[in-house]
Amino acid sequence: MSFLPGLELSRRFHHAVVAPTIAARFPRLRYAAARMDTGSELFGFDTERSRDHDWGPRVQVFLDSADAGLADQVCAAVTEDLPASFLGFPTRFAPDADRSLGVPALDGARHGVTVTDVAAWCQRVLGFDPADGPGRLDWLATPTQRLAEFTAGDVFHDALPDVVARSAGVVGGLTGRRAVLAWYPPDIWRYVLAAAWARVAGEEPFVGRCGEVGDEIGGAVVTARIVRDLMRLALLVGRCYPPYHKWLGSAFARLPDDDGLCATLAAALSATGWSVRQRRLCQAYELLAVRTNQLALAAPVEPTVRPFRDRPFLVLDAARFARALWSAIGDRGLRAVPVLGAVDQVVDHTALLTDVARTRMVVGCALGLDHDGTQPNER
């Protein structure tokens, strides 16, 4: 039997099990149903290996705030009608201390259907409700993994009422909320790209310096750090939210690669000797410089490498791209923010990046933004 992707399994599960129960028990209920919580299946990265935990027939049912009081009743109805298995897969999970849902088990105490208020769920997962119109702090404090999850997966049904948002206009239910976060607004995009190039600028001469003092391991580590930053930069240029480390390479491999960037970065990682690493990285810098210029988000910058001061190292001088992008930002408040970037350009500790309350505190502190995304001098 060929592998059935988890997203397709969940879609069929909703149509065959969850939707009929809701239609029969709550015929007038306006709700949305989706699979857009955590999991490799949201991106189509799941395999047979994924089935050992947190994988199976799973659906999130979202209610309007006016109907939030029905959540327990809807969940109880689904639980009552739930078959032991669906298409040969258990619908229940046994709790596991290291798993968010658990491991598949026919006699498990949990199942994969959750019922919740859509606005409350957004607040819990993102730290804000997109229907309210995200501000600077909302965009910059939300890890790209969360943004990728929220806009990936699939919506199986959406009959939630429209919401009239403060700044986003009329937002249609769950689908409308996803559309709001489909991609960064132009100035936020310029800002995160500027920060991405600034990260490269901070380390691009180090490969040569490590090599000059005979530090082969250090040079390899610096190269790997730069390659990771360039992969994330390529995804940002390609309008893709970079996922966390486990799926970064898989997402990067899906990007158009007519210029050979993927092979160039792979060659940089496998190279021995600092001069070879430098040559491959310089090729990658120039390719991404061209891609950045093609976005026309800022004045074009000469995309060629050059000597680093009077030392025998070649660099792109990536700070030139950071400055050009920053200069093109029209939002004066955003231009006043330090060019440190979004939260996952500042920190990469998984425990922090999975806690939206902490990401908002970190970004608010690092960038000088208050809870509403403004700086003190803007009030």
C-alpha positions in Angstrom: 0.0 0.0 0.0 1.4 3.4 -1.0 2.0 6.0 1.6 -1.0 8.3 2.2 0.2 11.8 3.2 -1.1 13.0 6.5 -2.8 16.1 5.1 -4.8 14.0 2.6 -5.7 11.6 5.4 -7.0 14.5 7.6 -9.0 15.9 4.7 -10.7 12.6 4.1 -11.3 12.2 7.8 -13.0 15.6 8.0 -15.2 14.9 5.1 -16.2 11.4 6.1 -16.4 11.7 9.9 -16.2 15.2 11.4 -18.3 17.1 8.9 -21.3 14.6 9.0 -21.3 14.7 12.8 -21.4 18.5 13.0 -24.0 18.7 10.2 -26.3 16.2 12.0 -25.9 17.5 15.6 -25.4 21.2 14.9 -27.0 22.0 11.5 -26.9 25.7 11.8 -23.3 26.0 13.2 -21.0 28.1 11.1 -17.5 26.7 11.6 -14.2 26.2 9.8 -12.1 23.0 9.7 -8.5 22.7 8.8 -5.2 20.9 9.4 -2.8 23.8 10.1 -1.4 23.0 13.5 2.1 21.6 13.9 3.5 18.7 11.9 5.6 17.8 8.9 2.4 16.9 6.9 1.5 20.6 6.8 4.4 21.0 4.3 4.2 17.7 2.6 7.4 16.6 4.3 5.9 13.6 6.1 7.0 10.0 5.4 6.3 6.6 6.8 8.7 7.5 9.6 6.3 10.4 10.7 3.6 7.9 11.7 5.3 7.0 15.0 4.0 10.1 16.8 1.6 13.1 16.5 0.5 11.8 13.0 -2.8 10.4 12.0 -6.4 11.6 11.3 -6.3 15.1 12.8 -8.6 18.1 12.3 -8.9 21.5 14.0 -12.5 22.8 14.2 -12.7 26.6 14.6 -15.8 28.4 16.0 -16.7 32.0 15.9 -16.3 33.8 19.3 -20.1 34.0 19.5 -20.3 30.2 19.4 -17.3 29.5 21.5 -19.6 28.2 24.3 -20.5 25.2 22.1 -16.9 24.0 21.8 -17.2 21.3 24.5 -20.6 20.1 23.1 -19.2 19.8 19.6 -16.1 18.0 20.8 -18.2 15.6 22.8 -20.4 14.8 19.8 -17.3 14.1 17.6 -15.9 11.9 20.4 -19.1 10.0 20.6 -19.2 9.3 16.9 -15.5 8.7 16.4 -14.7 5.3 14.9 -11.8 3.4 16.4 -9.9 3.7 13.1 -10.1 5.5 9.8 -8.7 4.1 6.6 -6.7 1.7 8.8 -5.2 4.3 11.0 -6.1 4.7 14.7 -8.1 7.8 15.5 -6.8 7.9 19.1 -3.5 8.6 20.7 -1.8 7.4 23.9 -0.2 10.3 25.8 3.6 10.5 25.6 5.6 13.0 27.7 7.8 13.9 24.7 5.0 14.4 22.2 2.4 17.1 21.8 -0.5 14.6 21.0 1.0 11.2 21.5 1.5 7.9 19.7 -1.3 6.2 17.7 -3.2 3.7 19.8 -6.6 2.1 19.3 -7.3 2.4 23.0 -5.7 5.8 23.4 -7.2 8.5 25.7 -6.9 11.3 23.2 -8.1 11.9 19.6 -6.9 14.2 16.9 -10.0 16.6 16.7 -9.8 19.9 18.6 -12.6 22.4 18.8 -11.8 26.0 19.7 -12.6 29.7 19.3 -10.7 30.8 16.2 -9.7 34.2 17.7 -8.5 32.6 20.9 -6.5 29.9 19.0 -4.8 32.6 17.0 -3.9 34.5 20.1 -2.5 31.3 21.7 -0.5 30.2 18.6 0.6 33.5 17.1 0.2 36.0 20.0 -2.4 38.0 18.0 -5.4 37.6 15.8 -4.7 38.4 12.2 -8.2 39.7 11.8 -7.2 42.7 14.0 -4.5 43.7 11.4 -1.0 42.7 12.5 1.4 45.4 13.5 5.2 45.6 13.6 5.6 43.6 16.8 3.2 40.9 15.5 5.1 40.4 12.3 8.6 40.5 13.8 7.9 38.5 17.0 6.3 35.6 15.2 8.8 32.9 14.3 8.8 32.1 10.6 8.0 28.5 11.5 4.7 29.6 13.0 3.9 31.8 10.0 4.8 28.9 7.7 2.5 26.5 9.7 -0.4 29.0 9.8 -0.3 29.6 6.1 0.5 26.0 5.1 -1.7 22.9 5.6 -5.2 23.2 4.2 -8.6 24.5 5.1 -11.3 21.8 4.5 -14.3 24.0 5.2 -14.8 27.6 6.1 -18.2 29.1 6.9 -17.1 31.4 9.7 -18.6 34.9 9.5 -16.6 37.8 8.2 -14.8 40.0 10.6 -14.4 43.8 10.2 -10.8 44.4 11.3 -9.2 47.7 12.5 -6.7 47.9 9.7 -7.1 44.8 7.6 -10.6 45.6 6.3 -13.1 42.8 6.1 -11.5 39.4 6.9 -13.3 36.3 5.9 -13.2 33.7 8.6 -10.2 31.4 8.8 -9.3 31.7 5.1 -9.2 35.5 5.4 -6.9 35.3 8.4 -4.5 33.1 6.5 -4.6 35.5 3.6 -3.6 38.4 5.9 -0.4 36.4 6.8 0.3 35.0 3.4 3.4 37.2 3.2 5.1 40.1 4.8 4.0 43.6 3.9 6.6 45.3 1.7 8.3 47.3 4.4 8.5 44.4 6.8 9.9 42.3 3.9 12.6 44.9 3.3 13.4 45.0 7.0 13.9 41.2 7.4 15.9 41.1 4.1 18.1 43.9 5.4 18.6 42.0 8.6 19.4 38.8 6.7 22.1 40.6 4.7 23.4 42.2 7.8 23.9 38.8 9.4 26.0 37.7 6.4 28.0 41.0 6.5 29.0 40.3 10.1 30.7 37.0 9.3 31.7 36.9 5.6 35.4 37.8 6.2 35.8 35.2 8.9 36.3 32.2 6.6 39.5 33.6 5.2 40.7 34.7 8.6 40.2 31.2 10.1 42.0 29.7 7.2 44.9 32.1 7.6 45.6 31.0 11.1 45.1 27.3 10.3 41.7 26.9 12.0 40.2 24.4 9.6 37.4 23.4 12.0 36.5 27.0 12.8 36.4 27.9 9.1 34.1 25.0 8.4 31.8 26.1 11.3 31.7 29.7 10.0 31.0 28.4 6.5 28.1 26.3 7.7 26.7 29.3 9.6 26.8 31.5 6.6 25.3 28.8 4.4 22.4 28.5 6.8 21.9 32.3 6.7 22.1 32.2 2.9 19.5 29.4 2.7 17.1 31.4 4.9 17.8 34.5 2.8 17.0 32.6 -0.4 13.7 31.5 1.1 12.9 35.1 2.1 13.8 36.3 -1.4 11.5 33.6 -2.7 8.6 34.7 -0.6 8.7 31.5 1.6 8.7 31.6 5.4 11.8 29.6 6.4 10.9 26.6 8.6 12.9 25.5 11.5 16.2 23.7 11.1 14.9 20.1 10.5 13.0 21.2 7.4 15.1 24.1 6.2 17.0 22.1 3.6 13.8 20.4 2.4 12.1 23.8 1.9 15.2 25.3 0.3 15.3 22.4 -2.2 11.8 23.4 -3.5 12.9 26.8 -4.6 13.6 27.5 -8.3 17.3 26.9 -8.9 18.0 27.9 -12.4 21.2 29.7 -11.3 22.6 26.7 -9.4 22.6 28.2 -6.0 21.8 24.9 -4.3 24.8 23.1 -5.8 27.0 26.1 -5.0 26.1 26.0 -1.3 26.5 22.3 -1.2 30.0 22.7 -2.6 30.8 25.3 0.0 29.8 22.9 2.8 31.8 20.0 1.4 34.9 22.1 0.5 38.2 21.7 2.4 40.6 24.6 2.6 39.6 28.2 3.1 40.2 29.4 -0.4 37.8 26.9 -1.9 35.2 27.7 0.7 35.6 31.4 0.0 35.3 30.9 -3.7 32.1 28.9 -3.4 30.6 31.3 -0.9 31.5 34.3 -3.1 29.6 32.6 -6.0 26.6 32.1 -3.7 26.8 35.7 -2.5 26.6 37.0 -6.1 23.8 34.7 -7.0 21.7 35.9 -4.1 22.7 39.5 -4.7 21.2 39.2 -8.2 18.0 37.6 -6.9 17.7 40.4 -4.3 18.1 43.1 -7.0 15.5 41.4 -9.1 12.9 42.0 -6.4 13.1 45.7 -7.0 12.4 46.4 -3.4 15.3 48.9 -3.2 17.8 50.6 -5.5 20.0 48.0 -7.2 23.4 47.3 -5.7 26.5 46.1 -7.6 26.3 42.3 -7.1 30.0 41.5 -7.3 32.5 40.5 -4.6 35.5 42.7 -3.7 38.5 42.6 -1.4 37.9 43.0 2.3 39.9 46.1 3.3 43.6 45.5 2.6 43.4 41.8 3.6 43.6 38.9 1.0 40.0 37.9 1.5 37.0 38.4 -0.9 33.6 39.4 0.4 30.4 40.8 -1.1 30.3 43.6 1.5 26.8 42.5 2.2 26.2 45.5 4.4 25.6 47.5 1.1 22.4 45.4 0.5 21.3 45.9 4.1 21.7 49.6 3.8 19.9 49.8 0.4 16.9 47.8 1.7 16.7 49.8 5.0 16.8 53.1 3.0 13.9 52.0 0.9 11.6 51.4 4.0 8.8 54.0 4.0 7.6 53.3 7.5 9.4 55.9 9.6 8.8 54.0 12.8 10.2 50.8 11.3 13.3 52.7 10.1 13.9 53.7 13.6 14.2 50.1 14.8 17.6 48.5 15.0 18.3 46.3 12.0 18.4 43.1 14.1 15.6 41.4 12.3 12.6 39.2 13.2 12.8 37.0 16.3 14.5 34.0 14.5 17.2 36.2 13.1 18.0 37.3 16.7 17.7 33.9 18.6 17.5 30.3 17.5 16.7 28.4 20.8 13.8 26.1 20.0 12.3 26.4 23.5 12.1 30.1 23.1 10.8 30.1 19.6 7.9 27.9 20.5 6.7 30.2 23.2 5.0 33.2 21.7 4.9 35.2 24.9 8.6 35.0 25.2 9.3 35.8 21.5 7.2 39.0 21.9 9.1 39.9 25.1 12.5 39.3 23.4 11.6 41.3 20.2 9.9 44.1 22.2 13.1 44.5 24.3 15.6 44.0 21.5 13.9 46.4 19.1 12.4 48.8 21.5 8.8 48.0 20.5 5.9 48.2 22.9 3.1 45.7 23.0 1.3 47.6 20.2 4.3 47.6 18.0 5.1 51.3 18.5 8.2 52.9 19.9 7.9 55.2 23.0 8.7 58.3 20.9 5.8 57.6 18.6 3.1 58.1 21.2 
